[in-house]
Amino acid sequence: MIRSVRCPKCGKRVMDKTDGTTGVIEIICPHCKKTVIIRLERANGGSIRYRLMC
């Protein structure tokens, strides 16, 4: 299943995540041009949670 990941600063969609992908990523949002570090994890309910790690 593919899920979308949103920028924690502006809320726009920045990438899609498949079920097997986990870890820490650093991306530049194409909308607000901010560099954010996102740690992807799966919550108990099946939704994706991310935390801003600045």
N, CA, C and O atoms as a Tinker XYZ file with bonds, in Angstrom:
   216  protein
     1  N      0.839000   -1.176000    0.000000    73     2
     2  CA     0.000000    0.000000    0.000000    64     1     3
     3  C      0.886000    1.241000    0.000000    63     2     4     5
     4  O      1.895000    1.292000    0.702000    81     3
     5  N      0.513000    2.213000   -0.769000    73     3     6
     6  CA     1.270000    3.457000   -0.873000    64     5     7
     7  C      0.554000    4.542000   -0.077000    63     6     8     9
     8  O     -0.655000    4.730000   -0.212000    81     7
     9  N      1.309000    5.249000    0.748000    73     7    10
    10  CA     0.758000    6.339000    1.564000    64     9    11
    11  C      1.541000    7.609000    1.276000    63    10    12    13
    12  O      2.729000    7.556000    0.956000    81    11
    13  N      0.879000    8.744000    1.388000    73    11    14
    14  CA     1.560000   10.007000    1.132000    64    13    15
    15  C      2.176000   10.552000    2.414000    63    14    16    17
    16  O      1.646000   10.352000    3.507000    81    15
    17  N      3.298000   11.240000    2.263000    73    15    18
    18  CA     3.994000   11.893000    3.375000    64    17    19
    19  C      3.926000   13.384000    3.115000    63    18    20    21
    20  O      4.225000   13.842000    2.012000    81    19
    21  N      3.534000   14.141000    4.127000    73    19    22
    22  CA     3.362000   15.588000    3.982000    64    21    23
    23  C      4.473000   16.337000    4.707000    63    22    24    25
    24  O      5.046000   15.840000    5.677000    81    23
    25  N      4.766000   17.533000    4.226000    73    23    26
    26  CA     5.762000   18.396000    4.854000    64    25    27
    27  C      5.216000   18.878000    6.199000    63    26    28    29
    28  O      4.098000   19.391000    6.252000    81    27
    29  N      5.975000   18.724000    7.283000    73    27    30
    30  CA     5.491000   19.183000    8.579000    64    29    31
    31  C      5.419000   20.704000    8.705000    63    30    32    33
    32  O      4.752000   21.211000    9.608000    81    31
    33  N      6.082000   21.431000    7.830000    73    31    34
    34  CA     6.063000   22.896000    7.901000    64    33    35
    35  C      4.876000   23.492000    7.160000    63    34    36    37
    36  O      4.169000   24.338000    7.706000    81    35
    37  N      4.644000   23.053000    5.894000    73    35    38
    38  CA     3.572000   23.665000    5.096000    64    37    39
    39  C      2.365000   22.742000    4.900000    63    38    40    41
    40  O      1.295000   23.220000    4.522000    81    39
    41  N      2.505000   21.440000    5.145000    73    39    42
    42  CA     1.386000   20.511000    5.029000    64    41    43
    43  C      1.144000   19.974000    3.628000    63    42    44    45
    44  O      0.198000   19.213000    3.430000    81    43
    45  N      1.966000   20.342000    2.647000    73    43    46
    46  CA     1.809000   19.843000    1.273000    64    45    47
    47  C      2.440000   18.460000    1.147000    63    46    48    49
    48  O      3.367000   18.127000    1.886000    81    47
    49  N      1.936000   17.653000    0.209000    73    47    50
    50  CA     2.466000   16.318000   -0.031000    64    49    51
    51  C      3.833000   16.421000   -0.702000    63    50    52    53
    52  O      3.985000   17.115000   -1.707000    81    51
    53  N      4.837000   15.721000   -0.139000    73    51    54
    54  CA     6.185000   15.786000   -0.685000    64    53    55
    55  C      6.653000   14.459000   -1.276000    63    54    56    57
    56  O      7.525000   14.454000   -2.145000    81    55
    57  N      6.098000   13.339000   -0.829000    73    55    58
    58  CA     6.519000   12.045000   -1.354000    64    57    59
    59  C      5.500000   10.983000   -1.003000    63    58    60    61
    60  O      4.603000   11.206000   -0.190000    81    59
    61  N      5.647000    9.825000   -1.623000    73    59    62
    62  CA     4.833000    8.659000   -1.302000    64    61    63
    63  C      5.706000    7.625000   -0.623000    63    62    64    65
    64  O      6.895000    7.517000   -0.920000    81    63
    65  N      5.113000    6.858000    0.295000    73    63    66
    66  CA     5.843000    5.856000    1.055000    64    65    67
    67  C      5.156000    4.518000    0.877000    63    66    68    69
    68  O      3.932000    4.431000    0.968000    81    67
    69  N      5.934000    3.469000    0.622000    73    67    70
    70  CA     5.380000    2.123000    0.567000    64    69    71
    71  C      5.458000    1.501000    1.955000    63    70    72    73
    72  O      6.079000    2.065000    2.856000    81    71
    73  N      4.842000    0.360000    2.128000    73    71    74
    74  CA     4.772000   -0.264000    3.445000    64    73    75
    75  C      6.132000   -0.675000    3.995000    63    74    76    77
    76  O      6.334000   -0.606000    5.207000    81    75
    77  N      7.061000   -1.094000    3.163000    73    75    78
    78  CA     8.340000   -1.583000    3.652000    64    77    79
    79  C      9.366000   -0.511000    3.962000    63    78    80    81
    80  O     10.439000   -0.835000    4.471000    81    79
    81  N      9.085000    0.744000    3.680000    73    79    82
    82  CA    10.062000    1.816000    3.849000    64    81    83
    83  C      9.979000    2.411000    5.249000    63    82    84    85
    84  O      8.907000    2.833000    5.684000    81    83
    85  N     11.105000    2.448000    5.956000    73    83    86
    86  CA    11.182000    3.085000    7.270000    64    85    87
    87  C     12.518000    3.800000    7.368000    63    86    88    89
    88  O     13.373000    3.653000    6.494000    81    87
    89  N     12.696000    4.566000    8.418000    73    87    90
    90  CA    13.977000    5.205000    8.657000    64    89    91
    91  C     13.876000    6.714000    8.730000    63    90    92    93
    92  O     12.786000    7.278000    8.819000    81    91
    93  N     15.032000    7.358000    8.690000    73    91    94
    94  CA    15.130000    8.812000    8.771000    64    93    95
    95  C     15.509000    9.329000    7.394000    63    94    96    97
    96  O     16.442000    8.823000    6.771000    81    95
    97  N     14.788000   10.334000    6.918000    73    95    98
    98  CA    15.082000   10.925000    5.621000    64    97    99
    99  C     15.200000   12.433000    5.767000    63    98   100   101
   100  O     14.571000   13.036000    6.636000    81    99
   101  N     16.004000   13.027000    4.916000    73    99   102
   102  CA    16.132000   14.483000    4.851000    64   101   103
   103  C     15.704000   14.901000    3.455000    63   102   104   105
   104  O     16.256000   14.429000    2.461000    81   103
   105  N     14.718000   15.790000    3.383000    73   103   106
   106  CA    14.184000   16.199000    2.093000    64   105   107
   107  C     14.051000   17.712000    2.037000    63   106   108   109
   108  O     14.008000   18.384000    3.068000    81   107
   109  N     13.987000   18.236000    0.827000    73   107   110
   110  CA    13.684000   19.645000    0.607000    64   109   111
   111  C     12.284000   19.696000    0.027000    63   110   112   113
   112  O     12.019000   19.102000   -1.018000    81   111
   113  N     11.400000   20.394000    0.690000    73   111   114
   114  CA    10.020000   20.495000    0.229000    64   113   115
   115  C      9.990000   21.322000   -1.055000    63   114   116   117
   116  O     10.523000   22.431000   -1.082000    81   115
   117  N      9.372000   20.796000   -2.127000    73   115   118
   118  CA     9.331000   21.562000   -3.368000    64   117   119
   119  C      8.389000   22.762000   -3.311000    63   118   120   121
   120  O      8.432000   23.621000   -4.192000    81   119
   121  N      7.545000   22.832000   -2.291000    73   119   122
   122  CA     6.577000   23.917000   -2.173000    64   121   123
   123  C      7.103000   25.079000   -1.338000    63   122   124   125
   124  O      7.065000   26.228000   -1.779000    81   123
   125  N      7.600000   24.783000   -0.119000    73   123   126
   126  CA     8.068000   25.857000    0.771000    64   125   127
   127  C      9.592000   25.995000    0.782000    63   126   128   129
   128  O     10.119000   26.924000    1.393000    81   127
   129  N     10.308000   25.079000    0.112000    73   127   130
   130  CA    11.772000   25.113000   -0.032000    64   129   131
   131  C     12.526000   24.980000    1.285000    63   130   132   133
   132  O     13.686000   25.384000    1.362000    81   131
   133  N     11.908000   24.428000    2.317000    73   131   134
   134  CA    12.568000   24.201000    3.599000    64   133   135
   135  C     13.149000   22.793000    3.634000    63   134   136   137
   136  O     12.546000   21.861000    3.103000    81   135
   137  N     14.313000   22.631000    4.254000    73   135   138
   138  CA    14.908000   21.317000    4.447000    64   137   139
   139  C     14.399000   20.761000    5.770000    63   138   140   141
   140  O     14.566000   21.387000    6.817000    81   139
   141  N     13.782000   19.592000    5.724000    73   139   142
   142  CA    13.243000   18.965000    6.924000    64   141   143
   143  C     13.764000   17.537000    7.029000    63   142   144   145
   144  O     13.948000   16.859000    6.018000    81   143
   145  N     13.997000   17.094000    8.242000    73   143   146
   146  CA    14.392000   15.720000    8.518000    64   145   147
   147  C     13.172000   15.027000    9.119000    63   146   148   149
   148  O     12.624000   15.484000   10.123000    81   147
   149  N     12.754000   13.936000    8.511000    73   147   150
   150  CA    11.537000   13.250000    8.932000    64   149   151
   151  C     11.874000   11.814000    9.300000    63   150   152   153
   152  O     12.544000   11.115000    8.540000    81   151
   153  N     11.407000   11.369000   10.472000    73   151   154
   154  CA    11.549000    9.970000   10.882000    64   153   155
   155  C     10.208000    9.301000   10.656000    63   154   156   157
   156  O      9.214000    9.671000   11.281000    81   155
   157  N     10.173000    8.326000    9.774000    73   155   158
   158  CA     8.934000    7.635000    9.438000    64   157   159
   159  C      8.749000    6.436000   10.360000    63   158   160   161
   160  O      9.699000    5.707000   10.647000    81   159
   161  N      7.544000    6.247000   10.808000    73   159   162
   162  CA     7.224000    5.076000   11.623000    64   161   163
   163  C      5.762000    4.732000   11.411000    63   162   164   165
   164  O      4.980000    5.561000   10.945000    81   163
   165  N      5.411000    3.550000   11.744000    73   163   166
   166  CA     4.032000    3.109000   11.605000    64   165   167
   167  C      3.393000    3.052000   12.989000    63   166   168   169
   168  O      3.938000    2.448000   13.912000    81   167
   169  N      2.249000    3.679000   13.119000    73   167   170
   170  CA     1.521000    3.683000   14.382000    64   169   171
   171  C      0.694000    2.403000   14.497000    63   170   172   173
   172  O      0.581000    1.651000   13.529000    81   171
   173  N      0.122000    2.154000   15.660000    73   171   174
   174  CA    -0.685000    0.954000   15.876000    64   173   175
   175  C     -1.916000    0.918000   14.988000    63   174   176   177
   176  O     -2.356000   -0.160000   14.589000    81   175
   177  N     -2.472000    2.062000   14.676000    73   175   178
   178  CA    -3.669000    2.107000   13.858000    64   177   179
   179  C     -3.409000    1.960000   12.373000    63   178   180   181
   180  O     -4.354000    1.959000   11.585000    81   179
   181  N     -2.146000    1.836000   11.969000    73   179   182
   182  CA    -1.827000    1.667000   10.567000    64   181   183
   183  C     -1.512000    2.969000    9.853000    63   182   184   185
   184  O     -1.148000    2.949000    8.677000    81   183
   185  N     -1.641000    4.100000   10.534000    73   183   186
   186  CA    -1.320000    5.372000    9.884000    64   185   187
   187  C      0.160000    5.685000   10.065000    63   186   188   189
   188  O      0.814000    5.153000   10.962000    81   187
   189  N      0.673000    6.544000    9.213000    73   187   190
   190  CA     2.088000    6.927000    9.266000    64   189   191
   191  C      2.215000    8.166000   10.140000    63   190   192   193
   192  O      1.475000    9.136000    9.980000    81   191
   193  N      3.152000    8.116000   11.052000    73   191   194
   194  CA     3.447000    9.279000   11.888000    64   193   195
   195  C      4.845000    9.748000   11.558000    63   194   196   197
   196  O      5.721000    8.941000   11.245000    81   195
   197  N      5.054000   11.027000   11.625000    73   195   198
   198  CA     6.387000   11.575000   11.413000    64   197   199
   199  C      6.655000   12.608000   12.474000    63   198   200   201
   200  O      5.734000   13.243000   12.988000    81   199
   201  N      7.917000   12.774000   12.799000    73   199   202
   202  CA     8.327000   13.759000   13.782000    64   201   203
   203  C      9.399000   14.618000   13.166000    63   202   204   205
   204  O     10.310000   14.113000   12.510000    81   203
   205  N      9.297000   15.901000   13.371000    73   203   206
   206  CA    10.303000   16.840000   12.894000    64   205   207
   207  C     11.512000   16.751000   13.810000    63   206   208   209
   208  O     11.375000   16.911000   15.023000    81   207
   209  N     12.688000   16.499000   13.258000    73   207   210
   210  CA    13.894000   16.299000   14.063000    64   209   211
   211  C     14.896000   17.393000   13.735000    63   210   212   213
   212  O     15.862000   17.143000   13.014000    81   211
   213  N     14.687000   18.603000   14.247000    73   211   214
   214  CA    15.599000   19.709000   13.961000    64   213   215
   215  C     16.574000   19.944000   15.078000    63   214   216
   216  O     17.410000   20.843000   14.989000    81   215
